[in-house]
Every structure is written in C-alpha cells, then in structure tokens.
Amino acid sequence: MSKLVLIPLFDGVQSLDVTGPLEVFTGAARYAGRNVYEVRTASAGGAVIRCSSGLRITPDLDLADAPVPHTLIVPGGYGTLDGQPELVDWVRGNAMGAERIVSVCSGAFLLAEAGLLAGRRVTTHWSACELLAKQYPDVEVDPEPIFVRDGKIATSAGVTSGIDLALALVEEDLGRECALVIARHLVMYLRRPGNQTQFSAPLTVQAAERQPLRDVQQWIVEHPGAKLSVDALAERANLSPRQFARVFTAETGMTPGKYVDRVRLEAARRLLEDTSAGITRVARDCGYGTPETMRRAFIRTLGVSPAEYRRRF
C-alpha cells in the first residue's frame, strides 16, 4: 500500500517549500517502480492558492476532506504570518495520527500554534528563529541545523533544506541508493547532514566594530592553515592577548577559538566538496595538523568523518 504524503497549501506559501519535497517523494515513487508514495496537496475549501512568488497552484483536495496521511508536510512562507486558522485547526485535530509530521521553513509556526512542538527541539529559517522562540517559549528552538528530528516530528530550515529533509526521509524508507538517485536527478548533494549549520562561518558571527578586529576576522577566513592562536591574532590586531580575547568576544559574540574552529571546518568542507585533495593535505591546509584532529572536529560538529562527508557530497 502506498504511503500518503499530504502537503497543505495556503495563500502566501513559499513555492519551493511545496515543490521541493514533492519532487523528492514523486521521484522516489518513480524510481521504486511501484506506488510507494502518493503525494497530494490540499487547501481550505479546495481553493486555488497563490504562492508568495505569484505562482498559482490548484490543490488536489479540500483540506476538510483530506485523510490523515502517513507523512504530513507543512510548508512555510509569508502566508504563515496570517496564522492560517483553518489549517492550524486541521493540524491540531489530525496531525498526530500521521506517522511523520514535517515542517519546512516558517511552517514550524503553524505546528507550534497547533500545540505540536511544546517541549520539542526544532528549527526554522534563521531569520525566524528568534521570533519562534519568543512566541512559543515552551519550544526549544535551535537556529543552527538545517533540519532537526525529534520523535515523529521533523522541522527544517529555509526553503531548500526541505529537500534535504525529504531526502533523509526517503533514505529512511527506501534506502540510500534510492535517495542518491533522486539527489542526482535533482542535482543535489546527498545529503547535507541535518546538523550542518544554516550559515557559513562569517555569516554566523557579527562583524566587529573595530576595523583591526574586522581585518583579523577576514584574515582568518583567508588563511585557515596559518597559526591562529590568540597570541598570534592579538599581535596582528596590535592588542595584548587578554585584551584581544575580551574585545573580540564582546564585539563578535564568539570567542576567537570558536571562530577559528568554524572557519577551519568550513574551509575543510569546501575542499572536500570541490577538490580531490587527500584527507591529509586538507587537514594540513586547514590548520588541523593531523587527519585525526580534523576527524574529531567533523564528528563533533557534523556527526560524520571527513571521508564519509566527501562520500556523501
């Protein structure tokens, strides 16, 4: 029997939140050669909806007539700002009967309003994390990962991360080979680990107010393999090590050591993705010194070894 995947629609929905996961599940059904998934869309009253981009979509069903699905995918978009009371009521009354409940981007607000996220660890688009945490203080909002699984509920960050999450669910259902075929067809990586950060290192950290500190931040990005101890960086900024560590943390919101760690990890990821350089060389060029040190950093932050990371990408 096929697994029903239901995607509710509403005016102002982000079209990629809908079509990204939809393409993953329909592609998996084609690959499997059998009706493993039936993907349906629904809206209040069965009305044609207008996406935030202006695209119009005609749903398959009136939401009131939609059966409880195996997998419910609640998309996001500017339309979530309107609260979507009919959709929230339907989710509140029906969603927990589903095997899996998924949100993409700001769809997490609709799940939270329906009372499904209390006490759970979730994520959403980086720009909405602070608001989600403020509006729903009983929800543990993690702004870092591209998707989070907490029991039967999975939440993802902005837009394309819904594809990453959908690929993870297909891999769970049908195996890695099927998910890999779909990812290749969509020209996607298989697959970004869920705990991969939404941001590159320079974007996660605010720019320092003082020009010498901003120069040091940029120099670290450009020279991840250099000696990046606090003493060395302080000398470059013409400050004492103690003063440098204090003002860098105060102005960027992150210690120098943590910033260096993030920059080096990102540099290593790029080399593993974009070049054929060996693990030993990548470790050396990114300042880790030894492959084992880099391996520990990858496991700690991404949950996979450098070799496995390269294999997935």
Order of alpha helices (4+ residues) and beta strands (2+ residues): beta-alpha-beta-beta-beta-beta-beta-alpha-beta-alpha-beta-alpha-beta-beta-beta-alpha-alpha-alpha-alpha-alpha-alpha-alpha-alpha-alpha-alpha
